[in-house]
């Protein structure tokens, strides 16, 4: 008689197969931290933007801009490790996780969309490009992504770890362009952002994904109405938690503090930083 009564699950998503092949053990250099942002002005800006433009701007779009600006201003954090040496990226890429719900019967999968040079783009340009990419991903019209998903669904389970490590080695350690083999060029960018607030969560820490070589992951919580102290008085206010995971091998408290200052400055002073809403 077995220790546990188990039934093997064979019908799994491509993301679940990749996740199984990602983490071989729990030994990693992750550091975690949470920053609470005052969101009163940011939400006012967001609502005004929606009213004037008709575009459903979200906090994630705003944070993508801020994250790119922060990495551009602190290039030491925009890097990858190769052969135990730090290599700085020349471009900033922001990866968004995208939920796929087209599998039917309550099945979900995860995919993503990456925007580059976001620090130089307006919120409108970010919104339009992001929506176009997400629509392409969700309608499964991104040929490179679909080829990658199909490839991973066909990999036997016992080979997942080795295949992912091998792809990472060729893509990042050797820095080879593997698009001819169906592997997108730099698909994960410099930083990953996932909106856990859309799931009703305030706080969560997402794990580093070793094969992606992305050193910073942000889990964005829900905007909450809470009592806050202003000028010595307790008043209603809006706050949001941004939960960060970063790779301590080459990002430390100095970088984290610098990045957090930029995030706070932009999100708490949106009219000055993001500019006038046309």
KELO-442363 format. One record per residue (C-alpha): residue in one letter; y, z, x. Coordinates in steps of 0.05 Angstrom, whole numbers. Each point is the difference from the previous one (the first is absolute). Layout:
<rovexs>
(rovex A (Y Z X))
...
</rovexs>
This chain:
<rovexs>
(rovex X (0 0 0))
(rovex X (68 -20 29))
(rovex X (56 49 14))
(rovex X (47 -39 -46))
(rovex X (-13 -43 -61))
(rovex X (34 -65 19))
(rovex X (8 -71 -26))
(rovex X (23 -53 48))
(rovex X (64 -36 -21))
(rovex X (-6 -74 18))
(rovex X (58 -28 -39))
(rovex X (59 18 44))
(rovex X (68 -33 12))
(rovex X (20 -35 64))
(rovex X (48 57 15))
(rovex X (-55 52 -7))
(rovex X (-44 -39 49))
(rovex X (58 -4 50))
(rovex X (13 75 -9))
(rovex X (-73 16 15))
(rovex X (4 -40 63))
(rovex X (66 30 23))
(rovex X (-13 73 15))
(rovex X (-61 15 43))
(rovex X (20 74 10))
(rovex X (57 48 -14))
(rovex X (29 1 71))
(rovex X (69 -31 -2))
(rovex X (72 12 24))
(rovex X (31 8 -69))
(rovex X (62 43 -10))
(rovex X (24 14 -71))
(rovex X (68 18 -28))
(rovex X (39 1 -65))
(rovex X (74 -13 -11))
(rovex X (34 17 -66))
(rovex X (57 -46 -18))
(rovex X (56 11 -50))
(rovex X (-5 -60 -47))
(rovex X (58 9 -49))
(rovex X (43 -54 32))
(rovex X (-59 -45 16))
(rovex X (-24 0 -72))
(rovex X (71 -13 -25))
(rovex X (5 -59 48))
(rovex X (-68 -26 -21))
(rovex X (16 4 -74))
(rovex X (67 -34 11))
(rovex X (-34 -54 40))
(rovex X (-50 -12 -56))
(rovex X (55 -4 -53))
(rovex X (43 -49 40))
(rovex X (-54 -45 27))
(rovex X (-56 4 -51))
(rovex X (-49 11 58))
(rovex X (-47 60 -4))
(rovex X (16 28 68))
(rovex X (-44 59 21))
(rovex X (6 57 50))
(rovex X (-54 -36 41))
(rovex X (46 -60 10))
(rovex X (56 45 23))
(rovex X (-46 38 47))
(rovex X (-25 -65 30))
(rovex X (71 -17 21))
(rovex X (12 70 27))
(rovex X (-66 2 38))
(rovex X (16 -67 33))
(rovex X (70 23 19))
(rovex X (-29 65 29))
(rovex X (-50 -37 43))
(rovex X (52 -50 23))
(rovex X (45 57 22))
(rovex X (-58 37 33))
(rovex X (-41 -56 32))
(rovex X (-46 49 38))
(rovex X (-33 15 -67))
(rovex X (-10 -74 -15))
(rovex X (-59 -9 47))
(rovex X (-74 -8 9))
(rovex X (-49 26 52))
(rovex X (-38 -50 43))
(rovex X (-44 21 59))
(rovex X (31 70 -8))
(rovex X (69 -30 13))
(rovex X (57 -1 -50))
(rovex X (25 -69 -21))
(rovex X (63 -5 -41))
(rovex X (2 -49 -58))
(rovex X (54 -53 -2))
(rovex X (0 -2 -76))
(rovex X (-3 53 -54))
(rovex X (-52 -9 -55))
(rovex X (-7 43 -62))
(rovex X (-68 2 -35))
(rovex X (-5 19 -74))
(rovex X (-66 19 -31))
(rovex X (-14 -39 -64))
(rovex X (-48 22 -55))
(rovex X (-46 -55 -27))
(rovex X (-25 10 -71))
(rovex X (-29 -69 -16))
(rovex X (-72 20 13))
(rovex X (-11 21 -72))
(rovex X (-35 61 -29))
(rovex X (49 48 32))
(rovex X (-15 -25 70))
(rovex X (56 3 51))
(rovex X (9 -25 71))
(rovex X (56 7 51))
(rovex X (35 -55 36))
(rovex X (68 -7 31))
(rovex X (63 -40 13))
(rovex X (40 1 65))
(rovex X (74 -16 7))
(rovex X (32 -13 68))
(rovex X (71 10 26))
(rovex X (16 41 -61))
(rovex X (58 35 36))
(rovex X (39 -65 -3))
(rovex X (-12 -14 -74))
(rovex X (37 21 -62))
(rovex X (-35 40 -55))
(rovex X (0 -62 -43))
(rovex X (-35 -41 54))
(rovex X (-50 56 11))
(rovex X (-13 6 -75))
(rovex X (-10 -75 -9))
(rovex X (-44 -9 61))
(rovex X (-42 61 -16))
(rovex X (-11 -21 -72))
(rovex X (-20 -70 20))
(rovex X (-50 26 51))
(rovex X (-30 52 -48))
(rovex X (-7 -53 -54))
(rovex X (-36 -45 49))
(rovex X (-46 56 21))
(rovex X (-16 23 -71))
(rovex X (-13 -71 -24))
(rovex X (-43 -9 62))
(rovex X (41 -60 23))
(rovex X (9 23 72))
(rovex X (-52 -43 36))
(rovex X (-1 41 64))
(rovex X (-8 66 -37))
(rovex X (-53 -27 -46))
(rovex X (-40 -28 59))
(rovex X (4 68 34))
(rovex X (-23 36 -63))
(rovex X (-59 -47 -9))
(rovex X (-19 8 73))
(rovex X (-2 76 -5))
(rovex X (-39 0 -64))
(rovex X (-53 -39 36))
(rovex X (-6 47 61))
(rovex X (-63 44 -2))
(rovex X (16 74 -4))
(rovex X (-32 18 67))
(rovex X (47 -49 36))
(rovex X (66 22 -32))
(rovex X (22 48 55))
(rovex X (-16 -49 56))
(rovex X (32 -60 -34))
(rovex X (65 37 -15))
(rovex X (5 27 71))
(rovex X (-15 -69 28))
(rovex X (54 -33 -43))
(rovex X (50 54 20))
(rovex X (-18 -9 74))
(rovex X (11 -76 -2))
(rovex X (62 4 -45))
(rovex X (37 57 35))
(rovex X (-31 19 66))
(rovex X (-8 -72 22))
(rovex X (58 -22 -46))
(rovex X (-35 -64 -22))
(rovex X (20 -41 -61))
(rovex X (-62 -2 -44))
(rovex X (28 -40 -59))
(rovex X (-48 -57 16))
(rovex X (-56 49 -16))
(rovex X (30 24 -66))
(rovex X (34 63 28))
(rovex X (74 3 -18))
(rovex X (50 9 56))
(rovex X (26 72 2))
(rovex X (-17 14 -72))
(rovex X (20 74 0))
(rovex X (68 -1 35))
(rovex X (34 60 31))
(rovex X (-3 51 -56))
(rovex X (-40 9 -65))
(rovex X (31 25 -65))
(rovex X (-41 22 -60))
(rovex X (31 25 -65))
(rovex X (-41 60 -21))
(rovex X (55 18 -50))
(rovex X (-24 -56 -45))
(rovex X (-65 40 -5))
(rovex X (37 62 -21))
(rovex X (-7 34 68))
(rovex X (55 36 39))
(rovex X (-36 11 65))
(rovex X (-57 -32 38))
(rovex X (-14 -20 71))
(rovex X (-33 -67 14))
(rovex X (-44 -9 61))
(rovex X (14 -44 59))
(rovex X (-39 -65 -2))
(rovex X (-24 -10 71))
(rovex X (-15 -74 -2))
(rovex X (69 -16 -29))
(rovex X (36 32 61))
(rovex X (56 23 -48))
(rovex X (27 66 27))
(rovex X (41 23 -61))
(rovex X (-22 6 -73))
(rovex X (45 24 -56))
(rovex X (-24 26 -67))
(rovex X (58 1 -49))
(rovex X (-3 53 -54))
(rovex X (28 0 -70))
(rovex X (74 15 -13))
(rovex X (3 68 -33))
(rovex X (54 38 -39))
(rovex X (6 69 33))
(rovex X (51 56 6))
(rovex X (40 -7 64))
(rovex X (55 41 32))
(rovex X (68 -34 8))
(rovex X (63 37 21))
(rovex X (-35 66 -12))
(rovex X (-21 -17 -72))
(rovex X (-67 -20 -28))
(rovex X (5 -68 -34))
(rovex X (-49 -55 -22))
(rovex X (-16 -52 52))
(rovex X (-49 -54 19))
(rovex X (-44 4 62))
(rovex X (-56 -41 30))
(rovex X (-50 16 55))
(rovex X (-16 -51 54))
(rovex X (-65 18 34))
(rovex X (-11 -29 69))
(rovex X (-60 -8 45))
(rovex X (12 -24 71))
(rovex X (-38 -13 64))
(rovex X (16 56 48))
(rovex X (-23 -40 60))
(rovex X (67 -35 4))
(rovex X (43 28 -57))
(rovex X (22 72 6))
(rovex X (47 49 -33))
(rovex X (61 -32 32))
(rovex X (-16 -67 -32))
(rovex X (-18 33 -67))
(rovex X (66 38 -1))
(rovex X (40 -62 15))
(rovex X (-35 -41 -53))
(rovex X (8 56 -52))
(rovex X (75 4 13))
(rovex X (7 -74 -15))
(rovex X (-42 5 -63))
(rovex X (42 59 -25))
(rovex X (66 -34 16))
(rovex X (-17 -65 -36))
(rovex X (-35 29 -61))
(rovex X (52 55 -11))
(rovex X (60 -48 11))
(rovex X (-25 -65 -32))
(rovex X (68 -28 -21))
(rovex X (25 4 72))
(rovex X (-64 -24 32))
(rovex X (-30 -52 -46))
(rovex X (67 -29 -19))
(rovex X (35 -22 -62))
(rovex X (-43 -25 -58))
(rovex X (21 -71 -19))
</rovexs>
